[in-house]
Amino acid sequence: MKNEPKINSIFFLKDKQTGWAIGNFYGIIKTTDGGKNWINQDFEENSTLYSIFFVDSNYGWAVGNHGTILGTTDGGNNWVIQSFDIFNDLNSILFINSKIGWAVGNNGTFLFTSDGGNKWQLHPNETNANLNSISFIDDKNGWICADSGIVLKTTDAGLNWIKNKFRFTYGVYNVEAKINNIIFFTDSIGFINTFFDVFKTTDGGQSWLSTNYQGADLSSICFTDIYNGWVVGSKGKILHTSNGGLTWVEDIPIKNEDFVSISNAYPNPFSSFIALEIIGNNKPEIISLCDIFGRTVLTKHTEFLVFDKTYNLTLVTQNLPQGVYFIRIQGSQGAKKIIKINN
């Protein structure tokens, strides 16, 4: 199967220059020039990430599969795990300041924190459906979107929810659709995206109109205000609007040629060797094995690796002491955590 890149989530600050994106083959990447160029930000966690959010240039969070929550206080240079005893996938995260935030996920998972994510609380809601996205305009008023066109609204910080359905007209049919993301700026003005279109409301969600986006496989939207927004999806595609969605212009796509993937590393735990599967990037690569203190204990230089082709490599590790190690590939998405044991 061809390894096709997909952006799961994108987020820009109000300056419209600084932004982050996450997805398969990317890990966490950052731009400071409006998306013209992107750099990797490594995270030492073997997780698939689905949503990323920043309140300013320093404080940010990301969530993903199996209840993964990551936090940063330095703009993404370093990420730490924020633990919560839950294994449902988390699909969206939002903060209104550096302390107060929410996260939502599958099977009705709804989490709240008031201390920047050091502690998370599980809150009840009106559905056990998969919750896909969350938006709050202050500490009381918020929305959650879910599968089957479900939209939940709260005016008391999530203690109570009003349940609605999103429907749109397709020809002569009135259709329900899964909503991937929801963003509100006021009680009246908000945006949502489905798999194939971006919709806007000016009456608090009572009615929704298409913004004339022409495309498919949309995974995420981000608006910094009611005019400027981005939509992302498969093949690294990014489109930008500066007029509230009346027109969309394609930005420079993020290509997975720019990022190497560690497809697999085994056995884990390992003893005398590590077998690697990596995806080529049309250049030679440098593979490093680092200990828990960040010191490089083993380095392997490869020959030219053809883009999108999978290669099998072996690291000989029999002389290493037992402990926790991380496998890094120069320019890759994060690191693979792996444990050495002695037979």
N, C-alpha and C positions, 0 to 999 in steps of 0.2 A: 504494500500500500504506500502510495506517495505521501510524504510527510508535509502536509500543507499547513502554513502558518495561520493562526487565528488570534486576533486580539480579543481578550475577554472583557477588558475594562480600560477606560482611559479617563484621565482627570487633568484639568488645567486650573491653575490659579487665575485670579482676576486679571493679572498682568498679561494673560493670553500668550505668554512666552514660556513659562515654566510649567511642565507637565510630566506626568508619569503614565505608563501603560504596562499592562501585564497580559500574559497569554502563553499558549504552548509555544515552545522554542524561544521565548523571550526571557522568562523569569520576570524581573522588574527592570524596566528601562526608563530613562529620564531624558528630557529635552529642556534646554534653556533658550532655544531660538525658535519657538513656535512649531516645532516638529520637523525642522529641516534636518537635524542631526539628533541621534539617540545614543546614549551610553548605557552600559550595563551597571546595575547595582546588585551585587551578590547578596544572597540570603542563604544561610546554612540550614535549609529545611527542605526535605523532599516532598513538596506539596504542589498541587495545581491550584493556582490562585484565580479567583473569579472577580474580585472587586478591590479597588484601591481608592483612598480618599485622603486629602490633606486639608487642614484648616489654615495653614500658612506654609512658608517655605521650609519649615523645620519639622512640624508635627504631622505625622501621617500614619495610616493603618492600612492593612490589607487582609483579606480573608479568603479562605479556600476550602478545599475538600477536607472531610473528616474533622471539622470543627477548628481548622487552623485559623489563628489570629496572630498577626505580626504587627509590631509597632516600631516607629522610629522617631527620634527627637532631633535628628541632624540631617533632615532632608533626604533620607534614604541611604546614606552612606553605610549605616549600620542598622540592622533589624533584629529585634528580640521577640521571642515567643511570649504571647500573653495567654496563659493557660486558662481553659475552662473545660470542665468535665462533660463534654458533649461530642458526639461522633457524627452528627448530621452535617452535611455540606452546608457551608455558609456562603450565601450568594451576593450579599450586599452589605456595605458598612457606611455609616455617616456620622459625623460629629458636627456640633454647632459651635464648639470651642475646644480647647485642649483637654477638657475634662468630661463633658457630657456627650455621650454617643450611643448609637444603636447598631445592632447587626441582625440580619434576618437570614433564614435558610430553609432547608427542606423540612417537611413534616411539621410546618407551623412554628419553627424555631424563631423566637423573638427575644433578643438579649439587650440589656441596658447596662451602661456603666456611668458612674458619676465621678470617677477618679482617673480618667484617661486610659482606662482599660486594665488597670492593675487587678480590679475585681469586676466580674460580670455577673448579672442577675438574670435568671430566666423568667420572663413574663408571659402570662397567658394571652391569647388573642381569640378571634372569632372563627378561626379555620385551622384545619390540619393540612391544608394544601401547601405545596412548595411556595415559599415566599421568595420572590425574585429581586425586589428592589425596595428601597426605603427612602423617603424624603421628608425632612422637617424644615419649617421656615422659622421656628423658634423652639423653645423648650416645651411647648404644649401642643402645637398644631402640626400634624404629620400625616403622611400617606404611605401605604404599603401596596404593592401590586403583586399578584400571584398568578398561578396557572388558571386557565379557563376564563380569563378576563376579569378576575376578581380584583376590586379596588377597595381597600379598607381606609377609612379616615378616622382620625382621633383629634379631639380638642382638649384632652386632659393627659397628655404625655403617654398615652397608650393604655390607660386604665380601662377605657371603653372604646369600642370601635363601631363605626357605621359601615355596613357592607353594601357595596354597589357592584354593578357589572359594566364593563367597558364593551360597547358594541359599535360597529361601524357598518356603513352601507356599501355593499359590493354588488353592483348591478341592481337587481330587484331584491337582493337578499339582505337581511339584517344579521350580521355575523359576529360571533364571539371570537376573540383571539387571545393567545397568550401574550402577556405584556412582559417584556424583558427588563425595562427600566422606567422609572418615574422620577420627575424632577419638578418641584414647585418653587416659585419665587415669591408669590403672594397667595392670598386665599383664592384668587381668581385665575392667575396665569401659571400654566404648567405645561410640561411636555412628557410624552411617553414614546417608547418605540416598541414595535412588534418585530417579528422576523423580517418584515419586508418594507416597513414604512415608519415615519416619524409623524406623530400627531400632536396638535396643540389645542389647549383649552383656554378660554378667556372667561369662563363662567364657573370656575371651581370644579370642573370635571363633569358637569351636566351634559355637555356636548363636546365632541372632539372633531377637529378638521385635519385632513392630511396636509403636510407641509410640502407636498410635491416632490419628496425624495423618490428617485427612481432606482431601485436596486433590490437586493435580497441578502439574506444571511446577516442581519444586523445583530450584533451582540451587545453593544453599549452605546449610550449617548452621554455627553457632558455639555452643559451650558454654563458659562460664567455669568451671564445676564440674559435678559429676554431676547437679545439679538444674536449674540455670539455663541456658537455651539459646534460640537464635533460629533460625528457618528463613525463607528468603527465596526469591523467584522472580519470575514475570512480574507485570505490572501494578503493580509497586512494593510488592507485598504483603509484610508482615513479621508473623510470628507468634512468640509468646514462651511458653515454659514455665518454671515455677518448681518443678516436681515431677518432673523427670526424664523428661518426655514423656507423663505420664499424661493431662494435659490441655494444650490449646494455646489461647491467647487472641490475637486479632488486634490488633497495635499500629496506630498511625496510619500509613497507607501513605505511601511516598515517591512523590509525583506528579511526572510529568515536566512538568506545568504550571509547576513551580517552577524549571525549568532550561531554558535556551535552547540549542539545538544549532546549531553551524556544520556544515551538511550537506556543503558542498563549497566549495572556494576554488581558482580556476584563472584563467589558466594558472600553472603553477609549474615553472620560474621565470617571473616576470612582467616586463613592461616599462612600458607606458603606462597599464595599468588592471588591476584585479583584479575578477573576477566572483565574486559570493558567492551561495550558496544557504543560507538559514537557515530554521529552523522557528519559527513564531510562538509567542507566549507570552501572548496576550491583553493586551498593553500595548505602548507604544512602547519601542524599544531604542536603546542607544548603542553604536556599533561603533567600536573604536579600533584603529589600526595603530601598533605600537610598534617601536622599533629594538632592537638587541641589548643596549643599555644600559638598556632599560626606559622610555625616553622616548617619550611619545606624539607622533607626527609627523603624524597625520591622524585626524580624528574625524567620524563621520557619525551624525546623529540620524534615526531612522526615524519614520514615522507608526505608528498603532496596528496591530499585527500579530496576526491571529486565531490562536488556539491550534491547533497541529498542522497549520497550512497552510504550505506551502513558498513562500518569497519569493525573487525574484532581484534582487540589488542590485549596483551597480557603484561601485568606488572608483577615482577618477582619481589616478594615481601618477606621471605623466610627469616631474614636477619633483623626484622623490626621487632621491638618489644610490643607486648599486647597493650591495647588502649583504643581510644577513639581517634579516627582520622577522617580527613575530608579530601575528596578528589576534585580537583579543579582543572578546567581546560581554559587556556587563555582566550578571553572574549566570550566565554560561555555563560549560560544562565545559572548562576549560583554555584552550589557545590553539592556533591553527593556525600552524605554521612555514611561511614562504614566502620566496623569494629573489628579489631585484630584480637584473636585468641590464640593461645598456645596449645597445640595438641599434646 
